[in-house]
Amino acid sequence: MATTEAFERETKRARKEEHGRNKFRGALWGSNSELKLQRDKRDQSRVEGMILKDKLKAYLRSKRNLSQQLSEIEGNMWAIIDE
């Protein structure tokens, strides 16, 4: 009888332990999934940032070229006026 009770207590303890481990695993899995999502978002943001930097560089080059062309045109206009 004592061995049966001891066996039942041990079984109950083992079930509680297993339940705790499963609960902990579930929490870890959820945290891991959340971290993965955050990493994916971070990586996507980095890519978008690189694309925007490239677009900004292209815009600044274009602006510089237009400014140079405008200066040349202005110089030509002054030359025509002076003639």
ABEGO torsion letter per residue (X at the ends): XAAAAAAAAAAAAAAAAAAAAAAAAAAAAAAAAAAAAAAAAAAAAAAAAAAAAAAAAAAAAAAAAAAAAAAAAAAAAAAAAAX
